């Protein structure tokens, strides 16, 4: 193989690696789900989650103020059991997710499971 061909192949491979790394870092490519929730039979009832969200209304507003695309609500992640729920925090960008994670890590939370979901 000529040295020119080796250089061209090396440049193409390098560019593909660079584009792949850029896509991964911006969330276009995901390795695996980052957020999970407890099994449905271990989740609190929707009524309990609603009370927890009402009791921590200021904390929910604080989370929503972290970004324009953030919404905090009662989520029902179990299609077979709509009586089980959790606090669902929806976000749009990686920076919003990081800000939410940071706040949740340094707080006492809602007292019920919280699940982050990208819109």
C-alpha positions as CSV (number, residue, x, y, z in Angstrom):
1,X,0.0,0.0,0.0
2,X,1.3,3.4,-0.9
3,X,2.1,5.9,1.9
4,X,-0.5,8.3,0.4
5,X,-3.2,5.7,0.8
6,X,-2.1,5.0,4.4
7,X,-2.3,8.7,5.2
8,X,-5.8,9.1,3.6
9,X,-7.1,6.0,5.6
10,X,-5.6,7.3,8.8
11,X,-7.2,10.8,8.3
12,X,-10.6,9.2,7.6
13,X,-10.4,6.9,10.6
14,X,-9.3,9.8,12.8
15,X,-12.2,12.0,11.6
16,X,-14.7,9.2,12.2
17,X,-13.4,8.8,15.8
18,X,-13.6,12.5,16.3
19,X,-17.2,12.7,15.0
20,X,-18.1,9.7,17.1
21,X,-16.6,11.2,20.3
22,X,-18.4,14.5,19.6
23,X,-21.7,12.7,19.1
24,X,-21.3,10.7,22.3
25,X,-20.4,13.7,24.4
26,X,-23.4,15.7,23.2
27,X,-25.8,12.8,24.0
28,X,-26.6,11.9,20.4
29,X,-25.2,8.4,21.0
30,X,-25.9,6.8,24.4
31,X,-24.1,3.8,25.9
32,X,-27.0,2.6,28.0
33,X,-29.9,4.1,30.0
34,X,-28.5,6.3,32.8
35,X,-31.6,6.5,34.8
36,X,-33.7,3.7,36.1
37,X,-36.4,3.5,38.7
38,X,-37.2,0.8,41.3
39,X,-39.4,-2.1,40.1
40,X,-43.0,-1.1,39.8
41,X,-44.1,-3.2,42.8
42,X,-41.7,-1.2,45.0
43,X,-42.8,2.3,43.8
44,X,-45.1,4.3,46.1
45,X,-48.7,5.0,45.1
46,X,-49.6,8.0,42.9
47,X,-51.4,9.5,45.9
48,X,-48.2,9.3,48.0
49,X,-46.1,10.9,45.2
50,X,-48.7,13.7,44.8
51,X,-48.5,14.4,48.5
52,X,-44.7,14.4,48.5
53,X,-44.7,16.8,45.5
54,X,-47.2,19.1,47.2
55,X,-45.1,19.1,50.4
56,X,-41.9,19.9,48.4
57,X,-43.4,22.5,46.0
58,X,-40.6,24.9,46.5
59,X,-38.0,22.3,45.8
60,X,-39.9,21.3,42.6
61,X,-39.9,25.0,41.5
62,X,-36.2,25.2,42.3
63,X,-35.5,22.3,40.0
64,X,-37.7,23.8,37.2
65,X,-35.8,27.1,37.5
66,X,-32.6,25.4,36.5
67,X,-33.6,25.5,32.8
68,X,-36.4,26.5,30.4
69,X,-36.9,22.8,29.3
70,X,-37.3,21.3,32.8
71,X,-40.7,20.1,34.1
72,X,-41.4,18.3,37.4
73,X,-44.5,16.2,37.7
74,X,-46.0,13.0,39.0
75,X,-45.0,10.2,36.7
76,X,-46.6,6.8,36.1
77,X,-43.9,4.6,34.6
78,X,-45.7,1.3,34.9
79,X,-48.2,0.7,32.1
80,X,-49.6,-2.4,33.9
81,X,-50.1,-0.6,37.2
82,X,-51.2,3.1,36.9
83,X,-51.5,3.3,40.7
84,X,-47.7,3.3,41.2
85,X,-45.8,6.5,40.6
86,X,-42.7,8.6,41.1
87,X,-41.5,12.2,40.7
88,X,-40.7,12.6,37.0
89,X,-38.3,15.3,36.0
90,X,-38.1,16.0,32.3
91,X,-35.3,17.9,30.8
92,X,-34.1,18.9,27.3
93,X,-30.3,19.3,27.4
94,X,-27.3,17.6,29.0
95,X,-26.5,20.8,30.9
96,X,-30.0,20.8,32.4
97,X,-29.5,17.1,33.4
98,X,-26.2,17.9,35.0
99,X,-27.7,20.8,37.0
100,X,-30.7,18.6,38.1
101,X,-28.4,15.8,39.2
102,X,-26.2,18.2,41.1
103,X,-29.1,19.7,43.0
104,X,-30.6,16.3,43.7
105,X,-27.3,15.0,45.0
106,X,-27.0,17.9,47.4
107,X,-30.5,17.9,48.8
108,X,-32.8,15.7,50.7
109,X,-35.1,15.1,47.7
110,X,-38.8,14.5,47.8
111,X,-38.9,11.4,50.0
112,X,-40.0,9.3,47.0
113,X,-38.2,8.0,44.0
114,X,-37.2,10.6,41.3
115,X,-36.7,9.6,37.7
116,X,-35.0,11.8,35.1
117,X,-36.2,11.6,31.5
118,X,-34.9,13.4,28.4
119,X,-37.7,14.9,26.3
